[in-house]
Amino acid sequence: MGASLIRSWALKTSAFFDAVAENYDRDLGRSLDEVRSRLDGVIPRGSHVLDLGIGTGRELVVLDELNCIVTGLDSSERMLEQAKERGRAKSLILGDIWAPWAVDDKTHDVVMALHGTLAHPPNGAEYHLEALANECARVLRPDGMVYFEVPTAEAMAASFHEGYPIAITPVSDRTAQCVDTRSGIKLLAVSWSEAAWTRAFEPLFWLSFAASTYELCVIASPREPE
Ligand SMILES: C[S@@+](CC[C@H](N)C(=O)[O-])C[C@H]1O[C@@H](n2cnc3c(N)ncnc32)[C@H](O)[C@@H]1O
């Protein structure tokens, strides 16, 4: 897929999240206690964190408690506006996860992406995971870590929840269509298997997984260069 197709997909993704931004924290965001229970004990205190898909920055409060220094990257200007209002990030970058990041080499201890942020790669194509692994390896320090929360196949099949502002309709075993019921804007979501994550990340990272019904946590640390 060429750069122009990646750009047009990024526009679709940002249109979707721009549309949900105003009500995101109320309707879709996790409680601070839940974010705390996920990050505390996982993200080392004082880390320089690159938060992919930082969104409205709900996790900034918890990362601040952990004395982390946070750079946030997101393709939705409206989500980033809210993260800016929270005022706790060192820097916020308007950019696309699936294209090269405006982040210097070997500057971060943690690259993370929470709450299904990585579920919307251009056309759902698996090979984007390899580019993601390369970017993570580039920006991480040698003793750094990756922490991703991604949806499982069960999450893709969970379909529509009454009263939930995003309607989710399964399309295939591992894909679903998300529709913002207010604006009608649609976005494809995809779930990759542990095998797909392993194919992409194992050449560069030691990998481990923690799975629950609807969520797979991908935790990785860079392999030492040979
Ligand atoms: C489900 S929200 C998660 C927000 C926040 N991290 C949280 O846990 O509440 C996903 C965020 O990822 C961003 N996002 C999705 N795909 C992206 C992409 N290709 N490039 C940059 N940001 C993206 C969206 O704009 C949105 O803000």
The ligand as a Tripos MOL2 file, in Angstrom:
@<TRIPOS>MOLECULE
LIG
   27    29     1     0     0
SMALL
NO_CHARGES

@<TRIPOS>ATOM
      1 C1        -10.0640    4.1750   21.5760 C.3       1 LIG1
      2 S1         -9.2270    5.7070   21.5620 S.3       1 LIG1
      3 C2         -8.0970    5.5170   22.9230 C.3       1 LIG1
      4 C3         -7.7850    6.8440   23.5830 C.3       1 LIG1
      5 C4         -6.9880    6.7470   24.8820 C.3       1 LIG1
      6 N1         -5.6730    6.2240   24.6570 N.3       1 LIG1
      7 C5         -7.7420    5.9050   25.9120 C.2       1 LIG1
      8 O1         -7.2420    4.8400   26.2910 O.co2     1 LIG1
      9 O2         -8.8140    6.3410   26.3240 O.co2     1 LIG1
     10 C6         -8.1660    5.5130   20.1590 C.3       1 LIG1
     11 C7         -7.3490    6.7510   19.8350 C.3       1 LIG1
     12 O3         -6.3780    6.3730   18.8560 O.3       1 LIG1
     13 C8         -6.3510    7.3260   17.8260 C.3       1 LIG1
     14 N2         -5.9440    6.6360   16.5930 N.ar      1 LIG1
     15 C9         -6.5550    5.5810   15.9910 C.ar      1 LIG1
     16 N3         -5.8940    5.2340   14.8710 N.ar      1 LIG1
     17 C10        -4.8610    6.1090   14.7670 C.ar      1 LIG1
     18 C11        -3.8200    6.2850   13.8180 C.ar      1 LIG1
     19 N4         -3.7380    5.5260   12.7260 N.pl3     1 LIG1
     20 N5         -2.9020    7.2540   14.0400 N.ar      1 LIG1
     21 C12        -2.9820    8.0520   15.1430 C.ar      1 LIG1
     22 N6         -3.9460    7.9550   16.0640 N.ar      1 LIG1
     23 C13        -4.8820    6.9920   15.8740 C.ar      1 LIG1
     24 C14        -7.7570    7.8910   17.7450 C.3       1 LIG1
     25 O4         -7.7840    9.1750   17.1600 O.3       1 LIG1
     26 C15        -8.1630    7.8880   19.2150 C.3       1 LIG1
     27 O5         -7.8330    9.0950   19.8340 O.3       1 LIG1
@<TRIPOS>BOND
     1     1     2 1
     2     2     3 1
     3     2    10 1
     4     3     4 1
     5     4     5 1
     6     5     6 1
     7     5     7 1
     8     7     8 2
     9     7     9 1
    10    10    11 1
    11    11    12 1
    12    11    26 1
    13    12    13 1
    14    13    14 1
    15    13    24 1
    16    14    15 ar
    17    14    23 ar
    18    15    16 ar
    19    16    17 ar
    20    17    18 ar
    21    17    23 ar
    22    18    19 1
    23    18    20 ar
    24    20    21 ar
    25    21    22 ar
    26    22    23 ar
    27    24    25 1
    28    24    26 1
    29    26    27 1
@<TRIPOS>SUBSTRUCTURE
     1 LIG1         1 GROUP 0 **** ****
